[in-house]
């Protein structure tokens, strides 16, 4: 990860960590960089944004930088992250930008840059952007006269993406009562149109963004609201999205949460039955629940584990040809249809399994027994020293041996904070608590833990 760009773009509090000057310079660099490689006379860049108040400010700043460097800039306006990726790939753009801080509160924002394949930008290019932001390269020349770029409305691109989603469905949703929690974010501009077009009786909450209410007590990070809504309305299923709609969690007809692990199982098993699960493998991260792996073993479905982050899941998929992967948090990637997690697409694929198998979501999810999981974050002085301490490693090994095949321990360091994450899965919450605290006690005794 770089100084500014993490695994999911340049993110921070608007006009504190991420400023309009940053956005302008990112635009200047991208317009110049892709302009040098443009297939035509100039490069073409598409921009989407979520519903945060600051997204408009960053949209204008990025557009100013891009056009000043000679790029033609197309505005999708409020839309989802996966829609930007789709439009890049299908409309022959040189790159694309999504302005969003995903599930973060409204006062944060972010700049996600995607290459001409609709994939997250290469690290080599990110390094060059950061050099420009820090003044470590020569000033980029301004475009002049007829070479100055222009900005134009491109809402039609978002509409074509909506049409694409509708085309993916295998059956009508007529007669199905579906709840959608749009998190007062990007899904507000897309999701209901898709489900209405497919014939569902669509019930929507949190679809009235005001610039300040994105993710506030709603969406996939506060799914308890959708759980209550599904039960109160007697719905067949509910889907909750995050701020930029690149992830989805589901709620079954009984109000139970169906997380990313369960979604991977449900869709993976169905795809295997249909002969569509390439390599007979699913890509997960190390945070996936042991219950998922036991269920996959029973169904004789293979799996690969990556570091935490949908970026790493997709890198594995593109390298191996695996076609289904994702995270517990609801970032699910179907590589036949997308190069990024797509919350609305995920909800359509869940509907497909329910309709084709004529089963409720609760019945489909009941085949997996999710083990209790406890994660505690411990602030330390030196992450590497704490993780590599022989006594800490010995404590971890002792826990692994005690759990055997009935649980597991995961010790890892945070990528962005001075934290060690201690996670245990076991048959009961009490066992989880016991073994997490056992490892933390060793961290404390060895002097690694700091206050704050």
C-alpha positions in Angstrom: 0.0 0.0 0.0 1.2 3.5 -0.8 1.3 6.7 1.2 -2.1 7.9 0.0 -3.7 4.9 -1.8 -4.6 1.8 0.2 -6.2 -1.4 -1.0 -9.4 0.5 -1.9 -8.2 3.8 -3.2 -7.3 7.2 -1.7 -9.6 7.5 1.3 -10.0 9.9 4.3 -12.0 12.8 5.8 -13.0 15.2 3.0 -10.9 18.4 3.0 -8.8 17.0 5.9 -7.0 13.9 4.6 -8.4 14.1 1.1 -8.6 17.6 -0.3 -9.8 19.2 -3.5 -6.2 19.9 -4.4 -5.5 16.2 -4.1 -8.4 15.4 -6.4 -7.3 18.0 -8.9 -3.8 16.7 -9.1 -5.0 13.1 -9.4 -7.1 14.3 -12.4 -4.2 16.1 -13.9 -2.0 13.0 -13.7 -4.6 10.6 -15.1 -5.4 12.9 -18.0 -1.8 13.2 -18.9 -0.8 9.6 -18.2 -3.6 8.0 -20.2 -3.4 10.8 -22.8 0.0 9.6 -23.8 -1.4 6.1 -24.4 -4.8 7.1 -25.9 -6.0 5.1 -28.9 -7.5 8.3 -30.5 -6.6 12.0 -30.3 -7.2 12.2 -26.5 -8.1 9.9 -23.6 -11.6 9.3 -22.3 -12.3 9.0 -18.6 -15.6 8.2 -16.9 -16.5 9.4 -13.4 -19.1 8.1 -11.0 -20.0 9.2 -7.5 -21.9 8.2 -4.4 -24.4 10.4 -2.5 -22.0 12.2 0.0 -22.2 16.0 0.0 -18.5 16.2 -0.8 -18.7 13.9 -3.8 -19.9 16.8 -5.9 -16.9 18.9 -4.9 -14.5 16.1 -5.8 -16.3 15.3 -9.1 -15.8 18.9 -10.2 -12.1 19.0 -9.0 -11.3 15.7 -10.8 -13.0 16.9 -13.9 -11.1 20.2 -13.9 -7.8 18.3 -13.5 -8.6 15.8 -16.3 -9.8 18.4 -18.8 -6.8 20.6 -18.0 -4.6 17.8 -19.0 -6.5 17.2 -22.2 -8.9 14.3 -21.3 -12.5 14.2 -22.3 -14.5 13.4 -19.1 -17.9 11.7 -18.9 -20.1 12.0 -15.8 -22.3 9.1 -14.7 -23.4 11.1 -11.7 -24.7 9.1 -8.7 -24.1 5.5 -9.5 -22.4 2.4 -8.1 -18.8 1.4 -8.1 -19.4 -1.8 -10.3 -21.3 0.3 -12.8 -18.2 2.4 -13.4 -16.2 -0.7 -13.9 -18.8 -2.1 -16.3 -19.0 1.1 -18.3 -15.2 1.3 -18.7 -15.1 -2.1 -20.1 -18.1 -1.9 -22.4 -17.8 1.7 -23.6 -14.1 1.7 -24.4 -12.8 4.2 -21.8 -9.2 4.5 -21.0 -9.8 4.6 -17.2 -12.5 5.4 -14.7 -12.9 7.0 -11.3 -15.4 6.3 -8.5 -15.8 8.9 -5.8 -16.8 7.0 -2.6 -15.7 6.0 0.8 -17.8 2.8 0.6 -19.3 2.0 4.1 -17.6 4.9 5.9 -19.6 7.8 7.4 -20.7 10.8 5.2 -17.8 13.0 6.2 -15.2 10.7 4.7 -14.7 10.2 1.0 -12.4 8.5 -1.4 -11.1 8.2 -5.0 -11.0 4.8 -6.5 -9.3 4.6 -9.9 -9.8 1.7 -12.3 -7.8 0.9 -15.5 -9.1 0.3 -19.0 -10.2 -3.3 -18.0 -12.4 -2.0 -15.2 -9.9 -3.4 -12.6 -8.3 -1.6 -9.7 -5.4 0.4 -10.8 -1.9 -1.2 -11.0 0.5 -0.5 -8.2 3.1 0.9 -10.6 0.7 3.6 -11.7 -0.4 4.4 -8.2 3.3 4.9 -7.3 3.6 7.5 -10.1 0.5 9.3 -8.9 1.9 9.5 -5.4 5.2 10.9 -6.7 3.2 13.6 -8.5 1.1 14.4 -5.4 4.4 14.8 -3.4 6.0 17.0 -6.0 8.6 14.4 -6.9 8.2 14.6 -10.7 8.2 17.5 -13.2 5.1 19.5 -13.5 2.6 18.1 -16.1 2.0 20.4 -19.0 -1.4 22.0 -19.4 -3.4 21.3 -22.5 -3.9 24.3 -24.8 -6.3 25.5 -27.4 -8.0 22.6 -29.2 -6.3 20.1 -26.9 -8.2 21.1 -23.8 -10.6 18.4 -22.8 -14.3 18.8 -22.2 -16.9 17.4 -19.7 -20.2 15.9 -20.7 -23.2 14.2 -19.2 -23.2 10.4 -19.5 -26.2 9.2 -17.5 -26.9 7.0 -20.5 -24.0 4.8 -19.4 -25.6 4.1 -16.0 -28.9 3.3 -17.7 -27.2 0.8 -20.0 -25.7 -0.8 -16.9 -29.2 -1.2 -15.4 -30.3 -2.9 -18.6 -27.3 -5.2 -18.3 -28.2 -6.3 -14.8 -31.8 -6.9 -15.9 -30.5 -9.1 -18.8 -28.6 -11.4 -16.3 -31.8 -12.7 -14.6 -32.9 -16.1 -15.7 -36.5 -15.9 -14.5 -39.2 -13.3 -13.7 -39.3 -12.3 -10.0 -43.1 -12.0 -10.2 -44.8 -12.9 -7.0 -41.7 -12.5 -4.9 -41.7 -9.8 -2.2 -38.2 -8.4 -2.0 -36.9 -5.8 0.5 -34.0 -3.5 -0.4 -31.9 -1.4 2.0 -30.1 1.1 -0.3 -28.1 2.6 2.6 -29.0 6.1 1.3 -26.2 5.6 -1.1 -25.4 4.6 -4.7 -27.9 1.7 -4.8 -30.7 4.3 -4.5 -30.2 5.2 -8.2 -30.2 1.6 -9.5 -31.5 -1.2 -7.4 -35.3 -0.6 -7.4 -35.4 0.0 -11.1 -33.8 -3.5 -11.6 -36.1 -5.4 -9.3 -39.2 -3.6 -10.6 -38.3 -4.4 -14.1 -38.0 -8.1 -13.2 -41.5 -8.1 -11.8 -40.7 -8.2 -8.0 -43.0 -6.7 -5.4 -40.2 -4.3 -4.3 -40.1 -2.8 -0.8 -37.4 -0.2 -0.3 -35.9 1.5 2.7 -33.1 4.1 3.1 -33.3 5.3 -0.5 -33.6 9.1 0.2 -30.1 10.4 0.4 -29.5 13.9 1.5 -25.7 14.0 1.4 -25.4 13.4 5.1 -27.3 10.2 5.8 -25.3 7.6 3.7 -24.6 4.5 5.8 -26.1 6.2 8.9 -27.9 3.4 10.8 -28.7 1.6 7.6 -27.3 -0.6 4.9 -25.1 -3.6 5.2 -23.3 -2.3 8.2 -26.5 -1.9 10.2 -28.5 -4.9 8.8 -30.7 -5.1 11.9 -33.0 -2.6 10.3 -33.5 -4.8 7.2 -34.0 -7.8 9.5 -36.9 -6.0 11.3 -38.3 -4.8 8.0 -38.4 -8.2 6.3 -40.2 -9.7 9.3 -42.7 -6.9 9.7 -43.6 -6.9 6.0 -43.6 -10.7 5.6 -41.1 -10.5 2.8 -39.5 -13.5 1.0 -36.0 -12.0 1.1 -34.1 -8.8 1.8 -30.8 -7.3 0.4 -28.7 -4.7 2.1 -26.0 -2.7 0.2 -23.2 -0.5 1.4 -22.6 3.1 0.3 -21.2 2.4 -3.2 -23.2 -0.9 -3.6 -20.2 -3.1 -4.3 -21.2 -5.5 -1.5 -24.4 -7.1 -0.4 -25.7 -9.0 2.6 -29.0 -10.8 2.6 -31.7 -11.5 5.0 -33.8 -14.7 4.8 -37.6 -14.9 5.2 -37.2 -15.5 8.9 -35.1 -12.3 9.4 -31.7 -14.2 9.7 -28.6 -12.7 8.2 -27.0 -14.5 5.2 -23.5 -13.1 5.1 -20.8 -13.4 2.4 -19.7 -16.8 3.5 -23.2 -18.2 3.2 -23.7 -16.5 -0.2 -20.5 -18.1 -1.5 -21.7 -21.5 -0.4 -25.2 -21.1 -1.8 -24.0 -19.8 -5.2 -21.0 -22.0 -5.4 -23.0 -25.2 -4.8 -25.6 -24.2 -7.4 -22.9 -23.3 -9.9 -21.2 -26.7 -9.4 -24.6 -28.4 -10.0 -24.9 -26.4 -13.2 -21.4 -27.2 -14.4 -20.4 -23.5 -14.1 -17.9 -23.6 -11.2 -14.6 -23.4 -13.0 -11.8 -25.4 -11.5 -14.5 -26.6 -8.9 -13.1 -23.9 -6.6 -14.2 -20.9 -4.6 -11.8 -18.1 -3.6 -12.2 -16.9 0.0 -10.1 -14.8 2.4 -8.5 -16.0 5.6 -11.4 -14.5 7.5 -14.0 -16.8 6.1 -15.7 -19.0 8.8 -14.5 -22.6 9.4 -18.2 -23.6 9.0 -18.0 -22.6 5.3 -14.9 -24.8 4.7 -16.6 -27.8 6.4 -19.6 -27.4 4.2 -17.5 -27.0 1.1 -15.6 -30.1 2.0 -18.8 -32.0 2.4 -19.9 -30.9 -1.1 -16.4 -31.7 -2.5 -15.9 -28.1 -3.6 -12.3 -26.8 -3.4 -11.2 -23.4 -2.2 -8.3 -21.0 -2.1 -7.6 -18.5 0.7 -6.2 -15.0 0.1 -5.3 -12.0 2.3 -8.3 -9.9 3.5 -9.5 -7.5 0.7 -11.5 -8.0 -2.5 -8.5 -6.8 -4.4 -6.6 -10.0 -3.4 -9.6 -12.2 -4.2 -9.8 -10.8 -7.7 -6.0 -11.1 -8.2 -6.3 -14.8 -7.4 -9.3 -15.2 -9.7 -7.7 -13.4 -12.7 -4.5 -15.5 -12.2 -6.2 -18.9 -11.8 -9.4 -18.6 -13.8 -11.5 -19.3 -10.7 -14.9 -17.7 -11.3 -16.5 -17.1 -7.9 -14.9 -15.5 -4.9 -15.5 -13.1 -2.1 -15.4 -12.0 1.5 -17.6 -12.5 4.6 -18.5 -8.8 4.4 -20.4 -9.3 1.2 -17.9 -8.4 -1.5 -18.8 -11.2 -4.0 -17.2 -11.4 -7.4 -18.8 -13.3 -10.3 -16.0 -13.0 -12.9 -18.2 -14.0 -15.8 -20.1 -10.8 -15.3 -17.8 -8.3 -13.4 -14.3 -7.5 -12.4 -15.3 -6.2 -9.0 -17.7 -7.0 -6.2 -21.3 -6.0 -7.3 -24.0 -5.9 -4.6 -27.0 -5.7 -6.9 -25.6 -8.5 -9.2 -25.0 -10.6 -6.1 -28.6 -10.2 -5.1 -29.8 -11.2 -8.6 -27.6 -14.4 -8.4 -29.1 -15.3 -5.0 -32.6 -14.8 -6.5 -31.6 -17.1 -9.4 -30.7 -19.9 -7.0 -33.9 -19.5 -5.0 -36.1 -19.5 -8.1 -34.3 -22.3 -10.0 -34.2 -24.6 -7.0 -37.6 -23.5 -5.7 -36.2 -23.1 -2.2 -36.4 -20.3 0.4 -33.1 -18.5 1.3 -33.4 -19.8 4.8 -33.5 -23.4 3.6 -30.5 -22.9 1.3 -28.4 -21.3 4.1 -29.3 -23.9 6.7 -26.9 -26.4 5.1 -24.0 -24.4 6.7 -23.3 -24.4 10.4 -21.4 -21.1 11.1 -19.1 -21.4 14.1 -19.1 -18.6 16.7 -16.3 -16.2 15.9 -14.7 -13.7 18.2 -12.2 -11.0 17.0 -10.4 -8.6 19.3 -8.0 -5.9 18.2 -5.0 -5.3 20.3 -3.0 -2.0 20.0 0.8 -2.7 20.0 4.0 -0.8 19.8 5.5 -2.9 17.0 3.2 -5.2 14.9 6.0 -7.3 13.4 7.8 -7.7 16.7 4.6 -8.8 18.4 3.6 -11.2 15.7 7.0 -12.8 15.5 7.6 -13.1 19.3 8.4 -16.8 20.0 6.2 -16.8 23.1 3.3 -15.3 21.1 3.8 -17.9 18.4 3.9 -20.7 21.0 0.7 -19.4 22.6 -0.9 -19.5 19.1 0.3 -23.0 18.5 -1.1 -24.2 21.9 -4.5 -22.8 21.0 -4.5 -24.4 17.6 -3.6 -27.8 19.2 -6.3 -27.4 21.8 -8.9 -26.6 19.2 -7.9 -29.3 16.8 -10.5 -29.8 14.0 -13.2 -28.1 16.0 -12.0 -24.5 15.6 -9.1 -22.3 14.6 -7.0 -19.3 15.6 -6.1 -16.5 13.2 -3.4 -14.0 14.2 -2.7 -11.1 11.8 -1.6 -7.5 11.7 -3.7 -4.7 10.5 -2.7 -3.2 7.2 -3.4 0.4 8.3 -3.3 0.6 12.1 -0.8 -0.5 14.9 -3.1 -3.4 15.7 -2.8 -7.2 16.1 -6.0 -8.9 15.3 -6.7 -12.0 17.4 -9.6 -14.2 16.1 -10.8 -17.5 17.3 -13.6 -19.7 15.9 -14.9 -22.5 18.1 -18.0 -24.5 19.0 -19.2 -21.9 21.7 -18.7 -18.2 22.3 -17.2 -19.1 25.7 -14.4 -21.2 24.1 -13.7 -18.3 21.7 -13.4 -15.8 24.6 -11.1 -18.2 26.5 -8.6 -18.7 23.8 -8.6 -15.1 22.4 -7.8 -13.8 25.9 -5.2 -16.5 26.4 -3.2 -15.1 23.4 -3.8 -11.5 24.4 -2.5 -12.2 27.9 0.8 -13.3 26.4 1.0 -10.2 24.3 0.5 -8.2 27.4 3.0 -10.1 29.5 5.7 -9.6 26.8 5.1 -5.9 26.8 3.8 -5.5 23.3 0.4 -4.0 24.2 0.1 -0.2 24.4 -2.8 1.9 25.7 -5.1 3.9 23.6 
